Amino acid sequence: MANKREFPLEKTRNIGIMAHIDAGKTTTTERILYYTGKIHKIGETHDGASQMDWMVQEQERGITITSAATTAVWKGHRVNIIDTPGHVDFTMEVERSLRVLDGAITVLDAQAGVEPQTENVWRQATTYSVPRIVFVNKMDKIGADFKFSVQSIHDRLGANAHAVQLPIGAEDNFEGVIDLLDMKADLYDEDELGSEWDVVDIPAEYLDDAKAARTDLIEAIADVDDGIMDRYLNGDDIPVEDLRKAIRKATIDLEFFPVFAGSAFKNKGVQMLLDGVVDYLPSPLDVKPYNATDPDTGEEVALIAGDDKPFAALAFKIATDPFVGRLTYIRVYTGSLEAGSYVQNTSKDNRERVGRLLQMHSNHRQEIPEVFSGDIAAVIGLKNTTTGDSLTDKDHPLILESMEIPEPVIQVSVEPKSKEDRDKLDVAIQKLSEEDPTFRAETNPETGETLIAGMGELHLDIMVDRMRREFNVDAQIGEPQVAYRETFTKSASAQGKFVRQSGGKGQYGDVWVEFTPNEEGKGFEFEDAIVGGVVPREYIPSVEQGLKESMENGVLAGYPLIDVKAKLYDGSYHEVDSSEAAFKVAASMALKNAAKDAGAVILEPIMKVEIIAPEDNFGDIMGQVTARRGRVEGMEARGNAQAVNAMVPLAEMFGYATTLRSATQGRGTFTMTFDHYEAVPKSIQEEIIKKNGGQ
Ligand SMILES: Nc1nc2c(ncn2[C@@H]2O[C@H](COP(=O)(O)OP(=O)(O)OP(=O)(O)O)[C@@H](O)[C@H]2O)c(=O)[nH]1
């Protein structure tokens, strides 16, 4: 087959833009699109004209919620960009983007440096081995401080980051940047939209600083590159191209993080950042091969990019598009795929027809005949594929390593106004949870109450808003509640025996199961330790299923029981009366019976909270944390404000925004992210059980 790819693999970049909320990711992305000729008008993200944030909720609130994919061309390279949300409630969007990206730009606010959500996304990017370059944005803002921002990368992220540029001026006087490799200055004209700039000699007053910074940079490169080290020690004059190559290699190896300066809003420095993407971030050929497993042999396969290999891709996002319906975003690792052909969904073990293929340009799309290795594109026509599924050639099935899906921590009840609304709600829940795996819903079979769960108040707020607008659901929404979990703290064994004999065919299931606490985050694990067929093979999956289902409803107060291992080690059966259903019931009885001895506890989400408030309010803030059952973990001065880091149970954080606002006359802010689960204190556990009617 003739290769019809437009850009060679080595000239392809799949990058993400990530940061703390409001650092300027969307603005930076828009400027990139403007300078690469994709859009012709600069749309301010907060006046509702943004090209990237196209959902109504995004435009109204001026925030990014879903990660948008778009494509640009810079200096002969195809750059696929994913603009990810900064708010912690949408971490899953960041997570799934990271899974499929080869590199990222981390955007910082030059006045704030590294912020809490920067730490989170940085950690996630490290988990997925995604190389990064850093853009210190907002150099025009009052209080902008480039040195402080670079230092904060060392202090707060422990990362080996080094400036490859220096800003010329700051705040109102920010005029451009100095390139520390070429030792030239790029000066922008204030009145232009930044499309042109002058490359001039470094202004005399910056020359000493620039020389010193260049020496620091070369020493930093030498530290990660032996060849450069030798030449540096010899006193050689190292050509710029060699330095660039060394930075590129160390960046791709995650040993070095080049730092750029600019102001997206004031149209400065974005082109140099794009050069950085091309120079330092990897092509699909440069990254660590992606892991996959052959489902037939269990053998591990390393996927190395190339078009002449069997097709393998990961579905990383499902979106419902108002015009074309269901869109499945895929990242192609190897091979190619034509519109109108078929793929094997190895995860679901079925074949799916690929309708049309689309290249996404944030708010419009272009139909393409074929996708190639290294591409990110959307498929129309896949009906059963969900987030995280592997799509491969049917003769070369592979399961690609998927992504972690975090547990939702907060929930609200939804009470539809009418029967018709109930039906619409069901459709909405199905569609929205397909799009967003962190959005869950369950209906209590006894009370008929529906609970929707998500990652935070903002997340649920947006979901409720979408249910109303896109699916016309009229419903009463309850107050946010904590999504508690349950777990076992001790090992316990119990029998579950379900026998009904009332003439005719009866029911008979009998099992002995040992339960042990599993490591946090490991979920449910089932072990079949039956010997001698005392529980026949065909009933064992029912035992596992019965346990899984009853764990969903917990053993204390109706919350899902998590992180428990179950070992089925004994039992008995009846030739005639045994059935799958009877073993399922027996399994759930074993769970209930073991619960008494297994030290069941209720777990609550503990949030990592960062509160920033004026120094005068320091005493109040400490008091507020303690009163909320919180633990202060650290504090530091942040300019003339104080930052307090603490671990606080989510249950105590409802309404905290108002408390903080009134205590600080509106000057205090806070952010929180889920950190871990902890058992609630005994007295609170009893209260929760009482409130939920006990079990
Ligand atoms: N002064 C200044 N403001 C900027 C700059 N870049 C962005 N902003 C402003 O900062 C605010 C946030 O910008 P966005 O681009 O929406 O930030 P974001 O990081 O995409 O935000 P989320 O997607 O909601 O996380 C907007 O009011 C921008 O106008 C900059 O370089 N300088």
PDBQT file of the ligand as one rigid body, heavy atoms in Angstrom, charges set to zero:
ROOT
HETATM    1  N1  LIG A 701      -1.808  39.018  32.129  1.00  0.00    +0.000 N 
HETATM    2  C1  LIG A 701      -1.947  37.879  31.462  1.00  0.00    +0.000 A 
HETATM    3  N2  LIG A 701      -3.092  37.203  31.529  1.00  0.00    +0.000 NA
HETATM    4  C2  LIG A 701      -3.190  36.057  30.843  1.00  0.00    +0.000 A 
HETATM    5  C3  LIG A 701      -2.122  35.530  30.072  1.00  0.00    +0.000 A 
HETATM    6  N3  LIG A 701      -2.509  34.372  29.516  1.00  0.00    +0.000 NA
HETATM    7  C4  LIG A 701      -3.779  34.167  29.937  1.00  0.00    +0.000 A 
HETATM    8  N4  LIG A 701      -4.191  35.178  30.722  1.00  0.00    +0.000 N 
HETATM    9  C5  LIG A 701      -5.503  35.363  31.356  1.00  0.00    +0.000 C 
HETATM   10  O1  LIG A 701      -5.664  34.392  32.366  1.00  0.00    +0.000 OA
HETATM   11  C6  LIG A 701      -7.006  33.933  32.386  1.00  0.00    +0.000 C 
HETATM   12  C7  LIG A 701      -7.036  32.418  32.227  1.00  0.00    +0.000 C 
HETATM   13  O2  LIG A 701      -6.602  32.072  30.933  1.00  0.00    +0.000 OA
HETATM   14  P1  LIG A 701      -6.999  30.716  30.211  1.00  0.00    +0.000 P 
HETATM   15  O3  LIG A 701      -6.202  30.649  28.974  1.00  0.00    +0.000 OA
HETATM   16  O4  LIG A 701      -8.470  30.537  30.130  1.00  0.00    +0.000 OA
HETATM   17  O5  LIG A 701      -6.443  29.716  31.296  1.00  0.00    +0.000 OA
HETATM   18  P2  LIG A 701      -6.549  28.153  31.331  1.00  0.00    +0.000 P 
HETATM   19  O6  LIG A 701      -5.302  27.714  31.971  1.00  0.00    +0.000 OA
HETATM   20  O7  LIG A 701      -6.872  27.616  30.000  1.00  0.00    +0.000 OA
HETATM   21  O8  LIG A 701      -7.755  27.953  32.295  1.00  0.00    +0.000 OA
HETATM   22  P3  LIG A 701      -8.607  26.592  32.495  1.00  0.00    +0.000 P 
HETATM   23  O9  LIG A 701      -8.722  25.948  31.188  1.00  0.00    +0.000 OA
HETATM   24  O10 LIG A 701      -9.908  27.044  32.996  1.00  0.00    +0.000 OA
HETATM   25  O11 LIG A 701      -7.858  25.809  33.453  1.00  0.00    +0.000 OA
HETATM   26  C8  LIG A 701      -7.731  34.683  31.284  1.00  0.00    +0.000 C 
HETATM   27  O12 LIG A 701      -8.381  35.812  31.833  1.00  0.00    +0.000 OA
HETATM   28  C9  LIG A 701      -6.615  35.120  30.368  1.00  0.00    +0.000 C 
HETATM   29  O13 LIG A 701      -6.928  36.295  29.664  1.00  0.00    +0.000 OA
HETATM   30  C10 LIG A 701      -0.918  36.288  29.999  1.00  0.00    +0.000 A 
HETATM   31  O14 LIG A 701       0.053  35.948  29.337  1.00  0.00    +0.000 OA
HETATM   32  N5  LIG A 701      -0.894  37.437  30.726  1.00  0.00    +0.000 N 
ENDROOT
TORSDOF 0
